[in-house]
Amino acid sequence: MSTPSPYEILGVASTASMEEIKVAYRRAARATHPDLGGSEDKFKEVQRAFQQINDAATPLSHEQTFQTPGNAPRAGFSARPFDERLRKSPQQPKAQLPTEYVPPFSEDSFDLLDPKICQQRIHGEPRKRGLFSNRARLFREAQSINLLSKNLLNVLPAARLVNGLRSPSSGYYDHVLFAGYRMAVINTMTLPDGYYSFDGHVLRHGNKLTQPPQFSISGLQRQFMQMNVVSFTLVLSANGNYHEPVIEYRRNADPTLASTPNVLNAAGLIRELKLFLGSGPSPNVVDRVALARLREAMY
């Protein structure tokens, strides 16, 4: 039995344009992604097929960036399939493997980022938005960067943290952290210490109601079809205690539901991100194309 060609694996004709190939690649990557019920072997086969075609074609263009929505088909997917399995399992992230860069540094046709930038773990910093700076927000984001750097970047060597990004549609993302083919979008808020009940929409503390920041990741998911993109809201304590404030989900706000956002204190976020990123497909891979496009979205 003959081995299928890269074009056959992606389901396109050998005469297809590069744009058609990219669309087919994203579709195939979503269909075979292990987080969505696919096979890791098939997922890697799709990755290799696209890389082989891309190596023989022209380099990837800067045109396919955050600011050009519509280059990819609608995702049609609310990314939360990992929750039920990971929240109930004591399984730790996969053992650390040597960091692999895709495309590899030996690939001459890829010229978006040089090796030194790709090896950098933290990109960007808290910045003011518009004419006026918000000191409280800048301090909060700096706290978050420190938290993620100390507790995640050293545990997951292939993880890359990009800070201060514009959303593909409107608004901003405080942080994007990705490793392999999983991506976490993190926005932050600060609340006084105490016990909070979360019903899926608001946090209740006694008679006081607080709504977490609203932000959409649908545009980002469309831009990165090969990724499983999930949103998180980090609730920081004013005194730096990782275990405060205490957040408990009500029964009708089961965090395994796709409609319920992840709202977590620092300790909870660290735990969930280790599981989410560390147990994904190829957690030792740095996707250089994804890093380049995220850096272009920094404001």
C-alpha positions, 0 to 999 in steps of 0.5 A, spaced: 500 500 500 503 506 497 504 512 502 499 517 501 502 524 499 502 530 503 496 533 499 492 527 500 493 527 507 490 534 507 485 533 502 487 538 497 489 537 490 496 538 488 495 544 484 491 547 490 493 554 492 497 556 498 491 559 501 487 553 500 492 548 503 492 553 509 485 552 510 485 545 509 491 544 514 487 548 519 481 544 518 485 537 518 488 539 524 482 541 528 479 534 526 485 530 528 486 534 534 487 529 540 483 534 545 477 534 540 477 526 540 482 525 534 489 521 534 495 524 536 499 520 531 494 523 525 495 530 528 502 529 527 501 526 520 497 532 518 503 537 521 508 534 518 504 534 511 503 541 511 510 542 513 513 538 507 508 542 502 510 549 506 517 547 505 517 546 498 513 553 497 514 560 499 515 562 506 509 564 510 506 571 509 506 576 515 499 577 512 496 572 516 495 576 522 491 578 528 489 584 524 486 580 518 480 576 520 477 571 515 483 568 513 480 561 516 474 558 517 469 559 523 471 554 528 464 552 530 467 550 537 467 552 544 474 550 547 473 546 554 473 539 552 479 538 557 476 540 563 472 534 565 478 529 565 483 533 568 479 536 574 478 529 576 484 526 575 491 526 579 495 525 573 501 530 572 503 533 566 507 529 561 515 528 563 519 534 560 522 533 553 527 537 550 524 543 547 523 542 539 522 548 535 517 548 529 519 549 524 526 547 526 531 553 526 535 549 520 529 551 516 531 557 511 525 559 508 522 561 515 524 568 517 519 571 521 523 570 528 530 569 529 532 563 534 534 568 540 527 571 540 524 564 539 528 561 545 525 567 549 520 565 554 517 572 556 514 577 550 512 584 551 510 587 558 504 591 561 503 597 557 498 603 558 492 603 553 490 609 550 492 616 553 492 614 560 495 609 564 491 605 569 496 603 575 492 598 578 492 594 572 499 595 570 501 592 577 496 587 577 499 584 570 506 585 573 504 580 578 501 575 573 507 575 569 511 574 576 506 568 578 506 565 571 514 565 570 515 562 577 510 557 577 509 555 570 515 557 565 520 553 569 516 547 569 514 547 562 520 549 558 517 550 551 511 554 554 511 562 551 508 567 555 506 573 550 503 580 554 499 585 552 495 583 546 489 586 542 484 582 541 482 580 533 475 583 534 476 588 539 478 589 546 485 586 549 488 580 552 492 581 558 496 575 557 497 569 552 500 562 554 501 557 550 505 550 549 505 545 544 498 546 541 494 548 547 493 556 548 491 559 554 488 566 554 488 570 561 485 576 563 486 578 571 482 582 576 483 583 584 478 582 589 479 582 597 480 576 601 474 572 603 469 566 600 466 567 593 460 563 590 461 563 582 454 562 579 457 562 572 456 569 571 457 573 577 461 572 583 457 573 590 461 575 596 455 576 602 450 581 598 456 584 594 456 581 586 462 582 582 462 580 574 469 577 572 471 581 566 468 579 559 472 577 553 471 573 547 476 568 544 472 566 538 476 570 534 483 567 536 480 560 535 479 562 528 486 565 527 489 559 530 485 553 528 490 548 530 490 550 537 485 548 543 484 555 545 481 556 552 480 562 556 481 563 564 480 569 569 485 570 574 483 573 581 488 576 585 489 577 592 491 584 594 496 581 599 499 576 594 496 570 597 495 564 592 489 561 596 485 567 596 480 569 595 477 562 595 472 561 589 467 556 589 463 554 583 455 553 584 452 546 582 449 550 576 456 553 574 459 546 573 466 548 571 466 542 566 461 546 562 463 549 556 458 555 557 462 556 564 468 561 564 474 558 568 475 563 574 480 561 579 485 564 584 492 564 583 493 557 586 487 554 582 490 557 575 497 554 576 494 547 577 489 548 571 494 551 567 500 545 569 494 540 567 492 543 561 498 545 557 503 540 560 498 534 558 496 536 551 499 534 544 507 535 544 507 540 550 515 540 548 513 544 542 514 551 540 510 553 534 514 559 531 509 561 527 504 562 532 509 566 536 510 570 531 503 572 530 502 573 537 508 578 537 505 582 532 498 583 536 502 586 541 500 593 542 
